[in-house]
Amino acid sequence: MNMSKEQSKELDMAITFAQQSIYDGADFLGEWRGWNVYEPTFADDEPRFIGFPQYILCKSGKCRWTANDTESRAIMNIFYEDD
């Protein structure tokens, strides 16, 4: 995937944000309500039981976790509706 310098910088921010928690990295999923959505990832394939899925939302040089289950569900419905 060819990324602009700005997109690459934001991905690096999302990865750092994920690593400040329990995750090893992050993958870009797409856009939702003006936010770029990143899925936090682990470096291995070990199963994890961490609760309801959380996503990293980035915009204007800032990142945050999804605020609640409602935001997470809305994102899951867009990016994982066929899974």
TORLUMTI-102224 format. One record per atom (N, C-alpha, C): atom name; residue number from 1; z, x, y; residue in one letter. Coordinates in pm, 1 decimal. Layout:
% TORLUMTI-102224
+------+-----+----------+----------+----------+------+
! atom !  nr !       zz !       xx !       yy ! rest !
+------+-----+----------+----------+----------+------+
!   CA ! NUM !        Z !        X !        Y !    A !
...
+------+-----+----------+----------+----------+------+
END
This chain:
% TORLUMTI-102224
+------+-----+----------+----------+----------+------+
! atom !  nr !       zz !       xx !       yy ! rest !
+------+-----+----------+----------+----------+------+
!    N !   1 !      0.0 !     84.3 !   -117.2 !    M !
!   CA !   1 !      0.0 !      0.0 !      0.0 !    M !
!    C !   1 !      0.0 !     89.1 !    124.0 !    M !
!    N !   2 !    -94.5 !     70.1 !    211.1 !    N !
!   CA !   2 !    -98.9 !    145.5 !    335.9 !    N !
!    C !   2 !     -8.9 !     78.6 !    437.5 !    N !
!    N !   3 !     85.3 !    155.4 !    488.6 !    M !
!   CA !   3 !    179.9 !    102.1 !    587.0 !    M !
!    C !   3 !    160.1 !    175.7 !    718.9 !    M !
!    N !   4 !    181.8 !    102.8 !    825.0 !    S !
!   CA !   4 !    183.1 !    165.4 !    956.3 !    S !
!    C !   4 !    310.4 !    249.1 !    968.5 !    S !
!    N !   5 !    312.4 !    333.1 !   1069.0 !    K !
!   CA !   5 !    431.2 !    415.0 !   1094.4 !    K !
!    C !   5 !    553.4 !    326.4 !   1118.6 !    K !
!    N !   6 !    533.8 !    215.9 !   1191.1 !    E !
!   CA !   6 !    643.4 !    122.2 !   1219.5 !    E !
!    C !   6 !    693.5 !     54.3 !   1092.2 !    E !
!    N !   7 !    600.7 !     12.5 !   1005.1 !    Q !
!   CA !   7 !    639.3 !    -51.3 !    879.0 !    Q !
!    C !   7 !    714.1 !     46.6 !    789.3 !    Q !
!    N !   8 !    667.3 !    170.3 !    786.0 !    S !
!   CA !   8 !    733.0 !    273.0 !    706.0 !    S !
!    C !   8 !    874.5 !    300.6 !    757.5 !    S !
!    N !   9 !    890.1 !    304.2 !    888.3 !    K !
!   CA !   9 !   1021.9 !    325.8 !    949.3 !    K !
!    C !   9 !   1115.7 !    211.1 !    913.9 !    K !
!    N !  10 !   1064.2 !     86.5 !    919.8 !    E !
!   CA !  10 !   1149.1 !    -27.9 !    887.9 !    E !
!    C !  10 !   1187.3 !    -27.6 !    740.2 !    E !
!    N !  11 !   1094.2 !      9.5 !    652.7 !    L !
!   CA !  11 !   1126.7 !     18.3 !    510.4 !    L !
!    C !  11 !   1237.2 !    121.7 !    489.0 !    L !
!    N !  12 !   1227.7 !    235.2 !    556.0 !    D !
!   CA !  12 !   1332.8 !    336.5 !    546.7 !    D !
!    C !  12 !   1467.0 !    280.2 !    593.6 !    D !
!    N !  13 !   1464.4 !    200.4 !    699.8 !    M !
!   CA !  13 !   1587.6 !    136.2 !    749.1 !    M !
!    C !  13 !   1645.1 !     42.6 !    643.5 !    M !
!    N !  14 !   1558.0 !    -37.6 !    580.6 !    A !
!   CA !  14 !   1603.3 !   -132.6 !    478.2 !    A !
!    C !  14 !   1661.2 !    -58.5 !    357.5 !    A !
!    N !  15 !   1599.0 !     51.7 !    318.4 !    I !
!   CA !  15 !   1649.1 !    130.7 !    205.9 !    I !
!    C !  15 !   1787.3 !    187.8 !    239.6 !    I !
!    N !  16 !   1801.4 !    243.3 !    358.3 !    T !
!   CA !  16 !   1930.9 !    297.7 !    401.6 !    T !
!    C !  16 !   2035.8 !    187.7 !    405.6 !    T !
!    N !  17 !   1997.8 !     70.8 !    456.3 !    F !
!   CA !  17 !   2088.4 !    -43.6 !    463.2 !    F !
!    C !  17 !   2135.5 !    -80.9 !    322.6 !    F !
!    N !  18 !   2042.2 !    -85.3 !    225.9 !    A !
!   CA !  18 !   2076.8 !   -118.2 !     87.2 !    A !
!    C !  18 !   2169.1 !    -12.8 !     27.6 !    A !
!    N !  19 !   2140.9 !    113.6 !     57.1 !    Q !
!   CA !  19 !   2221.4 !    222.3 !      1.9 !    Q !
!    C !  19 !   2362.8 !    225.6 !     58.9 !    Q !
!    N !  20 !   2383.8 !    164.7 !    174.0 !    Q !
!   CA !  20 !   2518.3 !    155.1 !    229.9 !    Q !
!    C !  20 !   2603.1 !     53.6 !    154.4 !    Q !
!    N !  21 !   2537.5 !    -22.5 !     67.7 !    S !
!   CA !  21 !   2606.4 !   -117.4 !    -19.1 !    S !
!    C !  21 !   2606.5 !    -57.7 !   -160.3 !    S !
!    N !  22 !   2577.7 !   -138.0 !   -260.9 !    I !
!   CA !  22 !   2579.3 !    -90.7 !   -399.7 !    I !
!    C !  22 !   2439.6 !    -59.4 !   -453.3 !    I !
!    N !  23 !   2336.8 !    -74.6 !   -372.7 !    Y !
!   CA !  23 !   2199.2 !    -62.8 !   -418.9 !    Y !
!    C !  23 !   2143.2 !     77.6 !   -399.4 !    Y !
!    N !  24 !   2031.8 !    103.9 !   -468.7 !    D !
!   CA !  24 !   1965.3 !    234.0 !   -459.9 !    D !
!    C !  24 !   1845.7 !    232.8 !   -365.4 !    D !
!    N !  25 !   1789.8 !    115.9 !   -338.2 !    G !
!   CA !  25 !   1670.7 !    108.9 !   -254.5 !    G !
!    C !  25 !   1637.3 !    -33.7 !   -216.7 !    G !
!    N !  26 !   1514.6 !    -53.0 !   -167.9 !    A !
!   CA !  26 !   1469.5 !   -186.9 !   -128.5 !    A !
!    C !  26 !   1317.2 !   -192.5 !   -135.9 !    A !
!    N !  27 !   1264.6 !   -309.3 !   -169.3 !    D !
!   CA !  27 !   1120.2 !   -333.7 !   -173.7 !    D !
!    C !  27 !   1084.9 !   -445.8 !    -76.6 !    D !
!    N !  28 !    973.6 !   -430.5 !     -7.5 !    F !
!   CA !  28 !    926.3 !   -532.8 !     85.8 !    F !
!    C !  28 !    873.0 !   -652.2 !      7.3 !    F !
!    N !  29 !    917.0 !   -772.7 !     44.5 !    L !
!   CA !  29 !    868.1 !   -895.2 !    -18.7 !    L !
!    C !  29 !    764.5 !   -966.3 !     67.8 !    L !
!    N !  30 !    790.0 !   -975.3 !    197.9 !    G !
!   CA !  30 !    700.7 !  -1047.8 !    287.6 !    G !
!    C !  30 !    776.7 !  -1092.2 !    410.7 !    G !
!    N !  31 !    719.5 !  -1190.0 !    479.5 !    E !
!   CA !  31 !    780.8 !  -1238.5 !    603.4 !    E !
!    C !  31 !    835.9 !  -1379.2 !    583.4 !    E !
!    N !  32 !    949.3 !  -1405.0 !    646.1 !    W !
!   CA !  32 !   1013.8 !  -1536.0 !    641.1 !    W !
!    C !  32 !   1076.9 !  -1563.1 !    776.7 !    W !
!    N !  33 !   1034.2 !  -1668.9 !    842.0 !    R !
!   CA !  33 !   1089.9 !  -1712.1 !    971.0 !    R !
!    C !  33 !   1100.1 !  -1598.3 !   1073.3 !    R !
!    N !  34 !    998.0 !  -1515.9 !   1077.8 !    G !
!   CA !  34 !    994.1 !  -1406.9 !   1174.3 !    G !
!    C !  34 !   1066.5 !  -1280.7 !   1131.8 !    G !
!    N !  35 !   1128.5 !  -1283.9 !   1015.2 !    W !
!   CA !  35 !   1199.1 !  -1166.6 !    962.0 !    W !
!    C !  35 !   1115.2 !  -1103.8 !    851.3 !    W !
!    N !  36 !   1117.7 !   -971.1 !    840.4 !    N !
!   CA !  36 !   1061.7 !   -904.2 !    723.9 !    N !
!    C !  36 !   1170.7 !   -903.0 !    618.2 !    N !
!    N !  37 !   1134.0 !   -944.4 !    497.2 !    V !
!   CA !  37 !   1230.2 !   -961.5 !    388.7 !    V !
!    C !  37 !   1215.6 !   -846.7 !    288.8 !    V !
!    N !  38 !   1329.1 !   -787.4 !    255.4 !    Y !
!   CA !  38 !   1334.2 !   -679.5 !    157.3 !    Y !
!    C !  38 !   1431.4 !   -718.3 !     47.2 !    Y !
!    N !  39 !   1391.2 !   -687.9 !    -75.5 !    E !
!   CA !  39 !   1477.7 !   -713.0 !   -189.9 !    E !
!    C !  39 !   1550.1 !   -582.9 !   -224.9 !    E !
!    N !  40 !   1682.4 !   -584.4 !   -227.7 !    P !
!   CA !  40 !   1754.9 !   -463.6 !   -267.1 !    P !
!    C !  40 !   1731.5 !   -434.3 !   -415.0 !    P !
!    N !  41 !   1722.9 !   -305.8 !   -449.2 !    T !
!   CA !  41 !   1689.9 !   -266.6 !   -586.0 !    T !
!    C !  41 !   1787.9 !   -161.6 !   -639.5 !    T !
!    N !  42 !   1790.2 !   -151.3 !   -771.0 !    F !
!   CA !  42 !   1863.5 !    -45.5 !   -839.9 !    F !
!    C !  42 !   1761.8 !     50.7 !   -901.1 !    F !
!    N !  43 !   1801.1 !    175.0 !   -921.0 !    A !
!   CA !  43 !   1710.5 !    277.0 !   -973.8 !    A !
!    C !  43 !   1686.6 !    263.4 !  -1123.6 !    A !
!    N !  44 !   1770.9 !    188.9 !  -1192.7 !    D !
!   CA !  44 !   1754.8 !    172.8 !  -1336.8 !    D !
!    C !  44 !   1733.1 !     25.5 !  -1370.1 !    D !
!    N !  45 !   1714.7 !     -1.7 !  -1498.0 !    D !
!   CA !  45 !   1689.5 !   -139.0 !  -1543.5 !    D !
!    C !  45 !   1812.2 !   -204.2 !  -1605.6 !    D !
!    N !  46 !   1929.4 !   -148.6 !  -1580.5 !    E !
!   CA !  46 !   2052.0 !   -204.3 !  -1635.9 !    E !
!    C !  46 !   2079.7 !   -341.3 !  -1574.3 !    E !
!    N !  47 !   2122.8 !   -438.0 !  -1656.5 !    P !
!   CA !  47 !   2157.5 !   -568.6 !  -1600.0 !    P !
!    C !  47 !   2281.0 !   -557.8 !  -1510.1 !    P !
!    N !  48 !   2280.1 !   -632.5 !  -1402.8 !    R !
!   CA !  48 !   2392.6 !   -634.2 !  -1309.8 !    R !
!    C !  48 !   2432.0 !   -780.2 !  -1285.0 !    R !
!    N !  49 !   2559.0 !   -804.1 !  -1275.7 !    F !
!   CA !  49 !   2609.4 !   -937.5 !  -1245.9 !    F !
!    C !  49 !   2680.5 !   -928.2 !  -1111.8 !    F !
!    N !  50 !   2606.7 !   -958.4 !  -1006.3 !    I !
!   CA !  50 !   2657.6 !   -935.7 !   -871.1 !    I !
!    C !  50 !   2672.5 !  -1064.1 !   -790.5 !    I !
!    N !  51 !   2645.3 !  -1176.7 !   -852.4 !    G !
!   CA !  51 !   2655.2 !  -1302.5 !   -779.9 !    G !
!    C !  51 !   2519.3 !  -1351.1 !   -732.3 !    G !
!    N !  52 !   2521.0 !  -1440.5 !   -636.1 !    F !
!   CA !  52 !   2398.9 !  -1500.6 !   -585.4 !    F !
!    C !  52 !   2312.2 !  -1394.3 !   -517.9 !    F !
!    N !  53 !   2179.9 !  -1397.5 !   -538.0 !    P !
!   CA !  53 !   2092.7 !  -1295.7 !   -478.1 !    P !
!    C !  53 !   2104.8 !  -1288.2 !   -325.9 !    P !
!    N !  54 !   2104.9 !  -1166.7 !   -275.8 !    Q !
!   CA !  54 !   2105.4 !  -1140.4 !   -132.7 !    Q !
!    C !  54 !   1978.1 !  -1065.3 !    -98.1 !    Q !
!    N !  55 !   1930.3 !  -1083.9 !     22.0 !    Y !
!   CA !  55 !   1810.8 !  -1015.2 !     69.5 !    Y !
!    C !  55 !   1841.6 !   -947.7 !    201.7 !    Y !
!    N !  56 !   1765.2 !   -845.0 !    230.7 !    I !
!   CA !  56 !   1779.0 !   -774.2 !    357.0 !    I !
!    C !  56 !   1671.5 !   -828.0 !    451.1 !    I !
!    N !  57 !   1713.2 !   -870.2 !    568.5 !    L !
!   CA !  57 !   1622.1 !   -921.7 !    670.4 !    L !
!    C !  57 !   1617.3 !   -823.0 !    786.0 !    L !
!    N !  58 !   1496.3 !   -781.3 !    826.2 !    C !
!   CA !  58 !   1480.7 !   -684.6 !    934.5 !    C !
!    C !  58 !   1387.2 !   -740.1 !   1041.4 !    C !
!    N !  59 !   1424.4 !   -713.3 !   1166.7 !    K !
!   CA !  59 !   1343.2 !   -754.8 !   1280.8 !    K !
!    C !  59 !   1390.0 !   -674.6 !   1401.9 !    K !
!    N !  60 !   1294.9 !   -632.8 !   1483.3 !    S !
!   CA !  60 !   1325.3 !   -565.2 !   1610.1 !    S !
!    C !  60 !   1420.5 !   -446.6 !   1592.7 !    S !
!    N !  61 !   1399.1 !   -368.4 !   1487.3 !    G !
!   CA !  61 !   1479.0 !   -248.4 !   1467.0 !    G !
!    C !  61 !   1618.9 !   -270.5 !   1412.3 !    G !
!    N !  62 !   1649.1 !   -392.3 !   1366.8 !    K !
!   CA !  62 !   1782.0 !   -422.0 !   1311.6 !    K !
!    C !  62 !   1766.9 !   -489.1 !   1176.0 !    K !
!    N !  63 !   1862.8 !   -462.6 !   1087.8 !    C !
!   CA !  63 !   1864.4 !   -524.7 !    955.5 !    C !
!    C !  63 !   1996.3 !   -596.6 !    935.1 !    C !
!    N !  64 !   1990.6 !   -702.6 !    853.5 !    R !
!   CA !  64 !   2111.1 !   -776.5 !    816.2 !    R !
!    C !  64 !   2090.4 !   -835.5 !    677.7 !    R !
!    N !  65 !   2200.3 !   -870.0 !    614.4 !    W !
!   CA !  65 !   2193.8 !   -941.4 !    487.5 !    W !
!    C !  65 !   2168.6 !  -1089.7 !    515.1 !    W !
!    N !  66 !   2113.5 !  -1159.9 !    416.5 !    T !
!   CA !  66 !   2104.1 !  -1304.7 !    429.8 !    T !
!    C !  66 !   2244.3 !  -1358.5 !    454.7 !    T !
!    N !  67 !   2253.2 !  -1457.6 !    541.3 !    A !
!   CA !  67 !   2383.5 !  -1505.4 !    588.5 !    A !
!    C !  67 !   2455.5 !  -1593.6 !    487.4 !    A !
!    N !  68 !   2378.6 !  -1662.8 !    401.4 !    N !
!   CA !  68 !   2441.1 !  -1758.3 !    310.7 !    N !
!    C !  68 !   2344.5 !  -1794.5 !    198.0 !    N !
!    N !  69 !   2391.4 !  -1877.6 !    105.3 !    D !
!   CA !  69 !   2308.0 !  -1919.3 !     -7.2 !    D !
!    C !  69 !   2186.5 !  -1998.4 !     36.9 !    D !
!    N !  70 !   2195.9 !  -2069.6 !    147.6 !    T !
!   CA !  70 !   2083.4 !  -2148.9 !    198.1 !    T !
!    C !  70 !   1966.6 !  -2057.7 !    234.7 !    T !
!    N !  71 !   1994.7 !  -1949.6 !    306.9 !    E !
!   CA !  71 !   1888.1 !  -1854.6 !    341.5 !    E !
!    C !  71 !   1830.3 !  -1790.1 !    215.6 !    E !
!    N !  72 !   1917.7 !  -1748.5 !    125.8 !    S !
!   CA !  72 !   1870.6 !  -1684.3 !      2.1 !    S !
!    C !  72 !   1783.2 !  -1778.9 !    -79.8 !    S !
!    N !  73 !   1825.4 !  -1903.5 !    -91.6 !    R !
!   CA !  73 !   1745.3 !  -2002.3 !   -166.7 !    R !
!    C !  73 !   1608.9 !  -2024.3 !   -101.6 !    R !
!    N !  74 !   1605.9 !  -2034.6 !     29.7 !    A !
!   CA !  74 !   1478.5 !  -2055.0 !    100.3 !    A !
!    C !  74 !   1383.9 !  -1938.4 !     73.3 !    A !
!    N !  75 !   1436.2 !  -1817.8 !     72.9 !    I !
!   CA !  75 !   1354.1 !  -1699.7 !     44.9 !    I !
!    C !  75 !   1308.3 !  -1700.1 !   -100.4 !    I !
!    N !  76 !   1398.7 !  -1730.6 !   -192.3 !    M !
!   CA !  76 !   1360.3 !  -1737.6 !   -333.7 !    M !
!    C !  76 !   1251.6 !  -1841.9 !   -355.8 !    M !
!    N !  77 !   1261.4 !  -1955.5 !   -288.8 !    N !
!   CA !  77 !   1161.3 !  -2061.7 !   -305.1 !    N !
!    C !  77 !   1023.3 !  -2017.1 !   -258.6 !    N !
!    N !  78 !   1017.2 !  -1927.9 !   -162.5 !    I !
!   CA !  78 !    888.0 !  -1879.2 !   -113.8 !    I !
!    C !  78 !    832.7 !  -1769.8 !   -202.8 !    I !
!    N !  79 !    913.0 !  -1671.8 !   -234.4 !    F !
!   CA !  79 !    863.1 !  -1553.0 !   -303.2 !    F !
!    C !  79 !    872.8 !  -1559.6 !   -455.1 !    F !
!    N !  80 !    951.3 !  -1654.0 !   -509.0 !    Y !
!   CA !  80 !    967.8 !  -1662.5 !   -653.9 !    Y !
!    C !  80 !    947.3 !  -1803.7 !   -707.4 !    Y !
!    N !  81 !    872.3 !  -1885.4 !   -636.5 !    E !
!   CA !  81 !    858.4 !  -2025.7 !   -676.7 !    E !
!    C !  81 !    793.5 !  -2045.1 !   -813.0 !    E !
!    N !  82 !    711.3 !  -1949.9 !   -858.4 !    D !
!   CA !  82 !    642.7 !  -1964.0 !   -986.8 !    D !
!    C !  82 !    713.8 !  -1893.0 !  -1100.2 !    D !
!    N !  83 !    823.2 !  -1823.9 !  -1070.6 !    D !
!   CA !  83 !    894.6 !  -1748.5 !  -1175.4 !    D !
!    C !  83 !    985.5 !  -1838.7 !  -1255.1 !    D !
+------+-----+----------+----------+----------+------+
END
